[in-house]
């Protein structure tokens, strides 16, 4: 909450919109905080973005499901090792 308050004050001081990027877990928690504050709170003006790391992980998971059984996993396993994949 203190970070939100600081960012809101900083953004309003510079007449800018506060845009913050979070990973999935923090994004969920911050969304809950934003929904819990009153409608006139400056925290409501913060724009939340889901981080690109989560987007890439979803893409890789989708590729993994689509390519399952194609032999791609075995090739990557030989090159990089099972714990990396």
FENVEN-V611093 format. One record per residue. SS is DSSP state (H for helix, E for strand, C for the rest). PSI is psi in radians with two decimals (* if undefined). NEAR is the number of other ideal C-beta (glycine too) atoms within 10 Angstrom. Layout:
ss: (SS SS)
psi: (PSI PSI)
near: (NEAR NEAR)
//
This chain:
ss: (C H H H H H H H H H H H H C C C C C E E E E C H H H H H H H H H H H H H C C C C C H H H H C E E E E C H H H H H H H H H H H H H H H C C C C C H H H H H H H H H C C C C C)
psi: (-0.67 -0.61 -0.74 -0.81 -0.78 -0.82 -0.66 -0.75 -0.72 -0.76 -0.73 -0.56 -0.58 0.16 0.81 2.85 2.32 2.14 2.14 2.39 2.32 2.82 3.11 -0.79 -0.84 -0.60 -0.76 -0.80 -0.75 -0.64 -0.70 -0.71 -0.78 -0.63 -0.35 -0.36 2.84 2.82 -0.47 0.07 2.44 -0.28 -0.48 -0.33 -0.10 2.37 2.16 2.39 2.47 2.28 2.73 -0.45 -0.75 -0.68 -0.78 -0.71 -0.68 -0.69 -0.82 -0.65 -0.70 -0.76 -0.71 -0.70 -0.73 -0.62 0.11 2.26 0.06 -0.18 -0.08 -0.72 -0.71 -0.68 -0.82 -0.59 -0.71 -0.61 -0.79 -0.41 2.66 -0.63 -0.35 -0.56 *)
near: (10 6 9 18 12 11 16 17 12 11 18 13 8 9 6 9 10 19 11 16 14 16 13 14 9 14 17 11 11 18 13 9 12 15 8 10 13 7 5 6 14 15 17 12 12 18 10 14 10 16 15 10 11 15 11 10 13 12 10 11 10 10 11 12 8 10 11 9 7 9 8 14 14 10 11 13 13 9 9 10 9 9 6 8 14)
//
